[in-house]
Amino acid sequence: MKRNVVAWAALVVSTAALVSSRGVTRPVPAAPRMPAESQRTARALSDAFVSVADFVKPSVVQISVQRKLGGTSRLPGGQGRGNPFQGPQGEKDMNDLLREMMKRFNAPGGPDAVPEQEQFGGIARGTGSGFVYDDKGHVLTNNHVVNGAGKITVMFHDGVEASATVVGTDPKSDVAVIKVDNTSYTPLPVGTSGKLRVGELVMAVGSPFGLSQSVTMGIISATERNNLGINESNGIVDTYESFIQTDAPINPGNSGGPLVDMDGRVIGINSAIMTRGGSSSGGNDGVGFAIPIDMASNVADKLIKDGKVNRARIGVAIGPLTPAAARILGIDTKAKGLIVEQVVAGSPADKAGLKPGDVIVRFNHEPIASVHSFRNNVAASDIGKAYPLTYFRDGKEHSTEVVLGSSERVVFDQEKEATKEPEAKVETEKTKINDFGLEVQPLTPDLAKGLGVAGTQGVLISSVKEGSPAEAAGLAPGMVITQVAVKGKKVQDLRDVKAFESIARDSDELLLHVKSSDVRGAYITLSKAKKD
């Protein structure tokens, strides 16, 4: 009987619980519904991405290259490469570390090239990207994609393959043009990169890791990234860099492919990525660099026309204007411009009346943004054409016109002297400039060439006192002082140690132009040590 009572009690409790639970149960939707307006916006944005991709991809190509290896190939991360953070003299400086982090996109025989057959000799194969540039069969890509290639094959979006020949390359900007016989594919429209804004949506198209017709999205992270030494990492000097930075995922194989805006126009050529020094994959870390299309198309047009690039030159060596330098030169300390460090005799700048110490503030009516942007703008301008130029001298504004010359004709003394034989060594006396904490001596042609500044005239810094103003300003032995100025007086060339000693003795603050094999040329201010 007891068992029946317990059983009935359990049945009652269970039934009550079931009824109670059924009374409070509510249906739950599988997912919350988005507002109709949000859904329409999301669909419209998705459709826009699809439209751009559909428009761009038929003009993007995959480039396969073969290159005969002539000797030992160093495999990335393998034996022979060594510790990327250790140099022959010990730890590398930050610029060296930055360059180690820069990775090219699978350039044949370059730092990312992996031989498919043998480590010694054989054939190296690489894959890059490019896009149809015009209706004559020209394809635009990177120099490092096709440099040294023995055989180039272009594969179009529909799988059709064609052999290509090199029309011209420009290692200084890392731009190259190749050509195929097939001209039935639509050129990609060229946009403009001069007015890009940080935050704009962009799309990268190419063949990362050989996966053709891959599309990624991102934004413009920054513009005018220069002085990165990306081209210099391949042993190229006198480079032209002004990269667009983007976080659109780009990887090995994307090199040479287009970076496009939301109208499907090319605004850059994917060229390099930054990756962690210890990464074995060399993959994307969200920092990629593209050559601005304004620069790339200017170079490409010259390559197509002449097979080479002959850039324009004014004939000046320039450096940035600092507030301290502006104060000494009698200019508003907030002014932006460039100090003329040297004027080539007989050059367009010389004929236009420019002199060392002048401060250039506008070229072709455009304000000066930086040394690199000015240099790039001049180089891309027309040889033989007159351009307006505004500068300051002795605190007063002046205007002139400069007729640009060819870089093949406007040559600096350093470039001429670099090929001359060094003279016999001559012992020279050293002079201490005590209040500023440095010691100088005459600079002979032999010393100049040995220091990597052949053709330079000035006085050589032989030693710098520890804890002195000279050390604090960054001066070091081996640097050459080429010019000096004090407040209220013009910048003057410096070739005599005694003259420098006299100027320094009577001045509390100096504006010095210094250069070395590591310093291309810069103005610094030096203040006399205070005495207790």
N, C-alpha and C positions, 0 to 999 in steps of 0.2 A: 504493500500500500504506500509505504514511504517512497518507494521508487516512482510510483505513478504520480505522486504529489510533486516530487522534484521535477519530473519530466514535464508535467503540465505547467509548472511555474516557469521553466526554461522556455517553453513554447510561447507563453504569454509575453515574456520579456522580449523575445526575438521579434515577435509580430509587432509589438509596440515600437520597437526601434526601427523596423522597416518602414512602418507607416510614417513615423516622425521624419525619417530621412527623405522619404519621397516628397514630403510636404515642403522641404526647404531647398530641394535641388532645383538649380536653374541651368538652362542651356548656355554653354560658353562658346563663343565663335572661335573658329580656327585661328584667326589673326585679326588684329584691329584694322578697321577700315580707314584708309587714308582719305583726307578731304579731297573732293573732286578736283579742286583747283590745284592742289599739290600734285595729284596724279597727272594732270594735264601738263604742268610745268616739267615734271620728271620725264614724261614721254617726249615732250618737245626737245628737251636737252639731249635725250638719248637719240632721237631722230636726227638731230643736228650732227652728233658725232658720227652716226652711220653715214649720213650724206657726205661729210667731209672725207671719211675713209673710202667710200665708194668712188668719190671723185678723184682722189689722189692716187690710189693704189695702181691703176692701170699705167701710170707714168713712172713708177718706181721699179728699179731693176736690181737684180742680184748680180754681183761681179765676182767671178772666180778667177784666181790668178795662180800661175805656177812660176816658180823662180828656182833656178839652179843654185844649189848651195855650194860655195867654194871652199868651205872648211868646217871647223868645229862649230856647231850651233849650240848656243847656251839655252837650255830649256828653262822656262819660267819656274822658279822655285826649286830647281834641280841643282846638281853639283856644278860647281864652277861659277854660280851666280854670287854666292857669298851672302853674308848677312846684309839685308838692305839698309840697316841702320848703322853699319860700320864701314867707314871708308879707309883708305890707305893711311891716312894721317890720324885715325881715331874716329870719334863721332862726327857725323856730318852736321852742317849748320841747317837751319830751318828751311832755307831755300832748296838744299839738296834733298831733305826729307820730303818736301812738297813735290819735287820732281819725281821722287821715287813712287809717290802715290798716284802720279799721273799715268794712266794706262791708255795706250793706243788700242784701236779696235782691230786686232788680228791682222796687222800689216805683215805681208810676207817677209820673212827674215827679220822682222822687227821684234820688239820686246815681248809681244804676245803671240808670235808665230810658233807653231808647233809642227816640226817636220813629221810627215806621216810615214816616211819610209825609214830613213837612217839618221843617226845623229851626226855622222861624218859624211859630208857630201850628200848626194841624192837630190830629191825634189822637195821643196817646201810649198805647201798649198795653203792659200788663205781665202777667206770669203769676206767681201765687203758689200757696200750698197752704193747706189747712185740714182740719178733720175734723168729723164729725157729733158734736155735743155732747149732744143729747138727742133725745127722740122727738117733739118739736114743730117740727122743721125748723130748729133753731138750729145754726149752724156757727161754730166758734171759729177765729180766725186772728189775724194781726197788724194793728195799726192802720195801719202804713205800707203794707200791701198794698192796703187799700181806701180810704185817706185821699184825699179829693178825687175819688173815682171817680164818673163820670157813669152808667156802666152796668157792672153786675157779673153775670157768668155763672159758674155752678158746674157743673162736669162731674163726674159720679159715676164709680165704677170700671167700670160697665157701659156707659159711653159716653152715658148719658142726660144732657142738659143742662137747666138750669133757671135762670131769672132770680132774682136775690137782692136783698134790700133791707138796708140797714144798720139794725140794732137799736140799737147804741150803740158808741162808741169811747172809748178811754182812752189818749191820747197819753203820759201820764206813765209808764205801764207797758208801752205798745205792744201792748195787747190790744184786740181788736175782736170783736164778734158780728154775724153777718149771718144772714138767715133766708130759707128757700125754702119753697114751698108743699108740696113733696113730703116726706112724713114716713115713707116706707116703708123708709128705710135705717137700719141698726143703729147706735146711738151707740157710740162707743169708750169702754170703761170708764176711769174716771179713777183713777189711783193716788195715791201721795203722794210728795212730793219732799223732805220734811223730814228723812228719815233715809237719804238716798242715801249710798252709800259710794264713794270714789274707787276705780276699778278695775272697777266693775260693768259688765257687758255691756249695751249699749243698741242700739236700731235706729232710724234716721231714715227716715221715709217722706214722699214728696212728689213734686214735679214740677220737678226741677232742669233748667234750660234748657228748660222746657216739656215735658220727658219724663215724662209722668204715671206714677204707680204705680211709682216707682223706690225701691229699698230699699238702704240701706247699713248697715254694722255698725261698731261701735267700742266705746269704753269711756267711763265718766265720768272726765274728766281732773282736774276740780276742781269745787268747789261754792262758792256765795256769792262769785262774782266781781262786785264792785260798784265804784262810782265809776269806771267805764270811760268814762262820758260818751257812751254809744251813742245814747241818746235825745236827749241835749243836742245831738248833732251835727246834728239836724234842727231846731234852734232851739227846743227844748222845755226849759223850766226846771222846777225842783222835781220831778225825776224819781224814780221808784222802780225801783231795779235790784238784782238779786241773782241773777246768771246762773249756770246750770249750764254748765260748759265740757266739751266733748266732742271726740274726734277722729274720730267717725263722719263720713265725707265728706258735707258739705252745701254746696250751691252756690246761685247765683242761681236763684230759683224754688222752693227748698225752704222759703222763709219762710212761717210760719204752719202748716206741717205738724207732725205729732206726733213727739216723741222718746219711745219706749216702752221699757219694761223687758222682761225675758224672760218675763213673764206676759202681755204684750200690753197692759199698762196705760199710759196716757199719764202721763209724769212731767215733760214739758216741751214748750214750743212753740218750734221752731227760729226764731231771730230775727235773728242776725247772724253774720258770719264775720270773721276777721282775715286779711288778705292783704297781701302786700308792696306798699309804696307805689308801686313802679314797675310793678306788674303791670297789664297792659292787659286781662287777662281777668277779673280780679276773682274768680278761682276759689279753690277750697279749698286751704288750706295746712296742714290738720290741726288748726286751732283754730277751733271753732265755739261759739256761745253760744245757749242756750235759756232761755226764761223758765220758772221753776219752776211746776209745775202748781198747787201750793198757792196761789201768788199769782194765777196766771192764772184759776183757777176761782173764786176769791173775787171778782175783778173781774168776770168773766163773769156770775156770778149777780146781781150788783148791776146790771149793764147790762141784763140780761133783765128784772129786776124794775122798775127805775126809769128806765132809759135813760141813766143817768149814774152816776158813782161819787162818793159822799160819804164821804170817809175820816175815821177817828177821829183825834183829837188830844188830847194831854195839856196842851200849852201850855208846853213848855220848849224852849229852845235848849240843845243838849248837845254835848259834845266828849269825845274819848277820854281815859282816865286813864293818864298815863305814870308810870313808877316815881318820877321826880323829883317830879311833882306829888303823888303819894301820900305821899311822905316829908314834904313840907311840910304836907299836910293831916292828918298823924298816922295814916295808914292803912298797912297792910302793903304793901310795895312790889311784892309779887307779886299783889296783888288785881287783879281785872278788873272794870271798871265804866265809868261815864260821869259826867263832871262836869257839873252843871247850871250853864249859863252865864247863862241868863236865864229868868225866870218871868213869863208874861203875867198881868197883873192880872185877877183874876176868873175865871181859867181853872181847869180841873180840878186842875192841879198846885198852883195857889195855894190852892184850897179844901182840898187834901189836906195843906197845910202845907209844901210843898217851898220851898227857898230857894236862891239862887245860892251855889255852893260845895258843895252837897250832892253826894254820890257815889251814883248809883243802881247797885245790884249785881244786883237781880233784879226781873223783871216777870212777874206771873202765875205765880210760883214757878219760873220758868226763869231760869238765870244769863244775864247779859248777854254776848253774844259780840262785838258791834261796834256802832258808831253806826248803821250801815245796817240791821243785822238788827233792832235795837230799834225803829227808826223804821218798818220794814216791818211788824213784828209789831203795833205799836200801830195803824198805819193799817188793818190787816186785822181788827182787833178790833171788837166791837159797841159802837156809840154808845149811851150811856145805861147801860151795864153797869159795875158796880164790879169792879175788878181789884186784887189785892194787889200791893204794891210795897215793896221793901226798899232802904234807903239808909243811908249813913253821914253823920254830922254831928259835927264836933269829935272824930273818932276813935271815936265810938260808933255802934252799929248801931240803926236804928229801922225800924219797920214801919208802913204806912198802907194805906189803900184809896183808889184814884183812880177816879172815875166819868168815863169818857171823854166828850169833847164832840165836836161836829161841826167839821170843818175850815172849814166855811162861817161858823161863829160864833167859833171860837177864832182870832183874828187878831193877829199880832205888830205892834208899833208901826211897825217898818220897812215893813210892807205898807201900813199906813194912811198913813204919812208920804210914801210914794213918789208919791202923787198931788197933794201940796200944792205950791203955788208957792214957789220959793226966796226967802229973805229977802235984803235988800240986803247987800252985802259989808261986813264990818267988819274993820278992821285990828286985829290982836292981837299981843301981845308973845310972844316965844319964850323958853323956859327950857331951859338946858342941864342935863342929868343926867350930870355929867362922869364919875363912876366907872363908869358903865355904857355910856357912849359914845353917847348919843342926845340929841336936842333935841326938846322937845314944845311944843305950844301948845293953847289952848282949841279945842274943836270946836264950830263954830256949825252950826245947821240947814242953812244955805246950803252950807257946806263939806261937810257930811255927804251932802247930795243930790248935789253935784257929784262926790263921790268914789264914788258908787254905794252908799252905806250909809245912806240916808235913814232917819231915826228912831233912829239909834244915838246913844248918849250916852257920852262919854268924853273922852280927850285925844288929840290928833293928833300923830303922829310927823312932825316937819318935816324932820329930817335925822338921818343915822346916820354916826358917825365910822368911817373906814376902819381895819380891824384891831381894832376894839373888840369887847367881849363882845356888844353889841347886834347887830353885823354877823354875828358867828359864830353867833348864835342865829337868824339869818334875818330879823331885823327890817329894815324898809325904810321910807323916806318914803312917806306916804300911808296907812299902817296906823293903826288906831285902837286904843288901849288902853282897854278898857271896865271891867276889874276888876283888882284887885291883892290879893295875900296874901303874908304872911311867916309863917315857922314859929311856931306857937303862937298865931296869930291867925286870925280868920275871914276868908273872902274878902269883900271889900267893893267896892261899885260905885265907879268912879272918874270924877268929873266935874270935879274941881278940880286945876289944874296945881300949885298950891302944896302941896296935900295930898300929891300924888304925889312932889313934890320932898322933902318932909319924910320920907315913908316910905322913899324910896330912900336918903336920906342916912344913915339909922340902920340900914340892913340890908345884909347881904352877899349875900343871895340873895332873889330875887323870883319869885313865880309870877304871870305876867301872862296875861290873856285878851286876845287881839288879833284883829282882823278887818279885812277890806278888801273891795273888789269882787272880788278874786281869792281871798281866804281867807274861807270861810264863818264861821269862828270856831274858835280853837284856843288851848289853854293851853300856854304855854312857860315854861321856867325860865331865869332870867337871873342869872348870878353876877357879882359886882363884880370889876373888873380887879385883879390882884395887883400890889402895888407893891414894887419892888426896895429 
